[in-house]
Amino acid sequence: MKKLLFLLVTASLSSNFYSQNVEILECGTDELMRKHYAKFPNEKIQDDAFNLELSKMIKTGKLAAKNGQNQVYEIPIVVHVVGDGSPIGNVNNKSDADIIAWVNYTNGVFAGNASSGMAATSSALPVKFVFAKIDPNCNPTNGINRIDASALPKYVSGGVNDDNTTNAVLATEITAMGQWDTSKYYNIYVVKKLTSSAGALNGYAYYPGGSNDYSFMATSASAVNAQTLAHEFGHALGLRHTHEGYNATTGDCPVNTDCTINGDLVCDTEPMKSLYHSSVPRNCQTGQINPCTSQIYAGGERNVMAYTFCFRDLFTQGQTDRATAQLLKFRQSLINSPVAANTTPNNNVSLTSACTPTTISTPGSYNIGITSVKFGSINNSSNNYKQAINNFYENFTGNYCLGTSKTTIPNNTATTITVAPGTSNNHTIKAYIDYNNDGQFDETTELILNQTGVATGSLATASVTPPSNAVLNTPLRMRVIGDAGIVITSCYTPKYGQVEDYSVTIVPQASLAVNDVASKNNSFITKDESSVYVKSDSKISSLHIYDASGKLLVDKAGINTSEFRLPINQKNTIITVNVVLKDGKVMTKKLQF
């Protein structure tokens, strides 16, 4: 589900606790959500189903146990600064230094740091923004992209307003001028002014798992000492407002008969009203009675996800657990994104042409398709099919640089392929390799994976040994398909899902298991104090290191030596080291640091 949330700036007051200004936030969600669910009802069904799943895990204690690893996940971001023609450094075209300071401050909010005004009792959200280092064209970037919207008179005069474009532009007019792959980057747009029919807005974000995924921020809220970006990304991790379920018309408190499915769906945040309701004085409510509990406020009035006149300095453990679950469910592609690394994967190959789909038969937003493919050195996360980006066919060969999409495999040893389906519905997953390189995929001899009923959260796997007549030493096309409710063939038209293409080169050497390598030659991978040490009879082509979640930590190409040592800064963790040798052999080993 995605949910568009608006934050209304109405005033700025001094906090009772900190010197920071208090942001006055208000949400205009109801009408927007009504329209949104009317357009994408399946997204609400998906979100409701996952929330029921989380409810069961909370009640059994499994959610807290699953998330209790204290791991921080890096989220690569691109900040699009949308200028109105003002010089860089102007309030409507902020400098790089201003943007960097703002993001660093927000990371402090996530981490619960006192330097960002957070309380000592705050739980940390397990995320950290990192600026992308590679842009979609494979060029170095600092993660700040400048969009010149001075040629849009309505933007210059009125900014962005999705409800009324009489004197403003739609958000989609801005995203059309620059949006980076949402499966690899979290896109944040800083605009001069953000409004709706309700008035001036601070920002908004979409809930995870939907067909749109980005955040818009007013420049006035994009600053150090502003908690808005952390609040918005809280929504992007599935967190609700703490007053969710409050009836502004009747003044009734949220229902709280089951805290796992009522209100904000979090049990350690107290049920509360929006603290902007007119019967409450416009000052911080700490020490006052919460009318929804008849007890003194227990921190809800200071929660980052609250509407309050207090300074927001608190996330709860329940919010952290829910945010982590949403992150791992819907944002694996961001966690595993290689764009935060300094090096770009080299996927350049020339393949025999093959049939490719030109359309999808049932456009919509179903979250069906492929979200991850791993096979040999291939390690690529991506979006499942989304109508907004029309990605029913993805060609990850050639100049693609946002993931590792080619591999070399041995001709007489099995290699495991692992495919993760989309985030909703049961899937049929199929994969093919064009073994004879004729540009066609035979349904009998070239089908390498065929599984039905693959549920979201599970994996389709197969052990692949090329046939004896497979073409060797030549890049071959591998096709992976994920769909539902349809008979799938290699050249079909997708109904709800998508088709992805990769490249595979089959070589005549065996891929030796690490335990066999040491006994057959002098090649091995080992831990040398605080380093990974690789030695081989053949020169080393590339080295890849992954953490326990599958996130790519190191992607080192062009090594071209027979002995290599790489310092490792990870502590108390297990890593997987994958080494590709010049002679085509592949070595893999898990090491604990």
Beta strands, then each sheet from edge to edge (+ up, - down):
strand 1: 7-8
strand 2: 12-14
strand 3: 21-23
strand 4: 73-83
strand 5: 127-131
strand 6: 144-148
strand 7: 160-161
strand 8: 186-191
strand 9: 194-196
strand 10: 199-205
strand 11: 214-218
strand 12: 289-290
strand 13: 295-296
strand 14: 370-375
strand 15: 378-381
strand 16: 393-395
strand 17: 406-410
strand 18: 415-421
strand 19: 427-433
strand 20: 447-454
strand 21: 460-464
strand 22: 475-483
strand 23: 498-507
strand 24: 524-528
strand 25: 531-546
strand 26: 552-567
strand 27: 574-581
strand 28: 586-592
sheet 1: 1+ 10- 9+ 7+
sheet 2: 1+ 10- 11+ 8+ 4+ 5+
sheet 3: 1+ 10- 11+ 8+ 4+ 6+
sheet 4: 2+ 3-
sheet 5: 12+ 13-
sheet 6: 15+ 14- 18+ 21-
sheet 7: 16+ 23+ 17+
sheet 8: 16+ 23+ 22- 19+ 20-
sheet 9: 24+ 25- 26+
sheet 10: 24+ 25- 27+ 28-
end
